[in-house]
Each structure stands twice: as C-alpha cells, then as structure tokens.
Amino acid sequence: MHNVVILGSGCAGNTAAIYTARANLKPLVITGHEPGGQLSITSLVENFPGFPDGVDGPVLVQQMREQAQKFGAEYRDGSVLEAGLSQRPFRLLVEDEWIETRTLIVATGASARWIGLENEQKLIGKGVSSCATCDGFFFRDKRIMVVGGGDSAMEEALFLTRFGRDVTLVHRRDEFRASKIMVDRAKAHPKIEIITNTIVDDVYDISKGTVTGVRLKDARTGECRDRDVDGLFVAIGHVPNTKPFVDKLELDPDGYIVSKGGARTSVEGVFHAGDVQDRVYRQAITASGAGCMAAIEVERFLENEGH
Ligand code: NAP
C-alpha cells in the first residue's frame, strides 16, 4: 500500500515527488509514456528561474528526478491503463500489475497535437516546436511558420513577430476557430501573412538536421509547392492525458481535469498537477508550482486521516 502514487514524470510529477519524498511519504512515480514530459522534447530552456545561462530541457527534468530519488522517491516505467477511484484505497492497473494507494496525484500532462508527418517528428527540437514561449527566442530574424487556426495559433503567431523576420500562418480551412479579435489582430499585423486552405505536407531537411522549408499542399486542388522557413511552430491543440479517468474524475468537454480549488479534483484524495488541468499557462515553472501544491495537499490530507 502506497501513501501516494504520482502519475507522470514531467515538471509537475517530479516536483510533487521531491516534496512528498522530503515529507517522508515514499512516493511512487509512474513515469508515463513520455518520461520527462514536454521538457524532454525541448532544447534550451531559458525561462526557468535559477539558470541564467539556460538549461537543456531533458537535463532539467532529469535533475528534478534525481533530486526526488535522492529523498527516496521510487520511479517505475509504465503507464496507468485503468483506475479504480470509487473507493479507497485507490487501485491502479500499471501495465500488468494492480497497485493500491491512499492518495493519487495525476500529473499526466497534455501532449501537443502534431500534424503527424515523419519528418516533423524527426525535427522536433531542431526547428519544429509546439511552444512559442519556449522556443521563439531562438528564431531571431528567421522565417517562421505557424500551423493552426485556433487561438493558440493566433497567439503564437503574434508572439513570434517579436523575433522572426516574418511569420506565415498556415491553416487548413478558410474559417478560423480562433476568436475574431485574435484573427483580426493577426490579419492586421504587418509581419504576418496568412495562408488558408493549405496543409503542411512535409518538412525539410532531414539530411541537414534542421528545418529549412516545408511542402505546402492546397487543401482543395491538391497542388503542392515548397516554401523556405527556418522554424515550424505547430499550434493545433493539445490532448490531455486523461483516458483512464473518463467517468472516474470530473473532466471538461475537452478532457482536462476540472479543478475543485487548489489541487483538488472531484474525488477526495485525488489531486491534479500541471498541464492535465491547465490549458492556459502550460509552463515548466507553473507545472512545478502545481506539483508542489498537490504534494502539500497530499501531506495535509494524509495527516488529517491519521497516516
Ligand atoms: P483549437 O481551438 O482546438 O484549434 C486547433 C486548430 O488546429 C484548429 O484550427 C484546427 O483546424 C487545427 N488543427 C487540428 N488538427 C490539425 C491537423 N492535424 N492539421 C492541421 N490543422 C489542425 O486549439 P487551440 O488553439 O490550442 O485552443 C484550445 C483552447 O484554448 C480554445 O478553447 C482556445 O480558445 C483556448 N485558448 C485561448 C487563448 C486566449 O484566449 N488567449 C489562447 C490560446 C488558447 P480546424 O479548425 O480545421 O479544425
């Protein structure tokens, strides 16, 4: 029987692990299908406080893990396939073994949705990014392309005008999901060009190990053309990793956990941390902060229960 099981090993999960381990709760962390979370696919992180020269995303998240392990956190590779939360102790199916825990921190994150191109995947962190706040700075005076037609795409395109020589926004339809005010702002910006009814069909250049251009395909005629770009920001939404919690925890229509204040979820003893609940900030530092909150709530919950 565990005191606390933490699902996810990104910033939120690792920070929750550091805090609960230092509180002597011997947390068990289930790493999830993307160990290290979003940071593990980023390059340099320059906005995490305490690192004036920046720090590599994978290094930062690995160091958080080592810090938690130093205080006694145990890490197990794998994902939760099923969760029984209707009574305590909670029961979790981790790969092929059921485990029991008094409390649970869900820090499973939200995965960026990708276009799904082979070369896009290979060039992540080498010119392909899903986070303008994280990586925009590296594209000073470069040609930037943003994909998507929602608020995130508009926001990223506008943000990236601070860095890029120009920003091209590519959307697969000619109607936008984004709010009118954001679309109007993007349309009015002198550095932004909007291309509609167009799909990014391939990303170059795998042989150079960096983004040099894309193949664009007209969604109506199927006609293709190449275009030179240095950076490709994919902003086509995120998918919260809450599959095992459908009908077990209150989720919003997009699948994000609904917060009941602090780090509380709709089930007593189950807490949320990080992007699995946060669709707004999505930063390493906010996820870490949320992990800390969840850990403190776990400590207090267990103390109240006499453990
Ligand atoms: P979103 O609103 O779901 O928009 C996703 C966009 O990506 C859509 O335009 C969609 O095209 C496109 N898309 C999806 N899959 C694609 C694919 N495989 N290839 C090409 N394009 C694809 O997601 P979001 O922009 O991340 O926003 C999520 C939520 O957060 C929204 O509720 C949004 O309002 C909110 N948000 C608000 C703000 C703000 O208020 N400042 C900022 C960011 C986000 P289709 O339209 O053709 O489906």
Boltz pocket constraint, residues with backbone or C-beta under 6 A from the ligand:
constraints:
  - pocket:
      binder: B
      contacts: [[A, 113], [A, 114], [A, 115], [A, 147], [A, 148], [A, 149], [A, 150], [A, 151], [A, 152], [A, 153], [A, 155], [A, 172], [A, 173], [A, 175], [A, 176], [A, 177], [A, 178], [A, 235], [A, 236], [A, 237], [A, 238], [A, 279]]
      max_distance: 6.0
